[in-house]
Amino acid sequence: MALSLSFAHQTLRAAAVISCTAIAALLPLSASAAPVAKQETQVPGYYRMALGDFEVTALYDGYIDLDSKLLKGASAEDIQGLLTKMFLDSSNGVQTAVNAYLINTGSNLLLIDTGAAKCFGPTLGVVQDNLKASGYSLDQVDTVLLTHLHPDHSCGLLTTDGKAAYPNATVYVPEAEADFWLNSEVASQAPEAMQGMFSMSQQSVAPYDAQQRLQRYSPDSQLLDGLSVVPSNGHTPGHSSYLLSSKGQSLLVWGDIVHSHAVQFAKPEVVIEFDVDSAKALATRKKLFAEAAQNKLWVAGAHMPFPGIGHVRTEGNAYAWVPVEFGPLRSDR
């Protein structure tokens, strides 16, 4: 009998120990335990997709907060309603991406636009870092195509000390674009508020010009196999888009056709204050929207939410943006 009681007591004590251990495991860590540090950086900003035999890499340069008051052509209430519909807080400006696109054709490594470097502050200027993170190096780029010469597209041509960032690249600029932004007489007659834009644009291409690696081209130029120039002026006098085609697939890299995806697809008539010729910019946007939707083109936009790649579809009398779905490189789609 005594043996049985002793065994029972031992069993109860063991059960109590196990219960306490189990309860302790469920309790939160004590206040004395060191908290796990937050990782307060974002992943590298690049996204890759296949386009026939071409490889396209979207490169994120950063963002700038744009005041919704820069948008013209609709009431403030309508514009705010469209921003709210997309859950965008415009109280401190709407976050607007700046993107560039690196294309490996198999024969050339070309970069379309280069980002802002540090011309517009610390939230921009990481295209070069993201290009390296994507597995390439700056000296491998042999061709740079600029949609236009605004500093958020051209300042990234330079290193932090003002030298050519792409030592082996020829830079191509639309002729009408160069005639405007690189013309000292035009610059001298521009409003004072635009003088800084002219200065930054001119400085960005100066090292390439000095080395005879700056080429002006006409709209009918054939620059590379598998690439067509699509004149799309209005935002600037020589603004140009680029249509890449390989194995029946096409991508239109359209630069600054859209600055606000939330507003301008629903209301293509809305222009932005930066447009040099707003009427022509509006006509160009409507034309490219219609062509992209009808031909089911892939589209890449400099100021679309990163990676800025997707499709345009019709929606009633307006349009809608359909962003690319993240996935591995697939040549079968």
Secondary structure, DSSP 4 states (H G I P E B T S, - for coil): -HHHHHHHHHHHHHHHHHHHHHHHHHSPPPTTSPPPPP---PPP-EEEEEETTEEEEEEEEEEEEE-GGGEESS-HHHHHHHHHHTT---TT-EEEEEEEEEEE-SS-EEEE----TTTT-TTB--HHHHHHHTT--GGG--EEE-S---HHHHGGGB-TTSSBS-TTPEEEEEHHHHHHHT-HHHHHHS-GGGHHHHHHHHHHHHHHHHTT-EEEE-TT---STTEEEEE-TTSSTT-EEEEEEETTEEEEE-TTS-S-HHHHTT-TT-EETT-SSHHHHHHHHHHHHHHHHHTT-EEE-TTSSTT-EEEEEEETTEEEEEEPPP----TT-
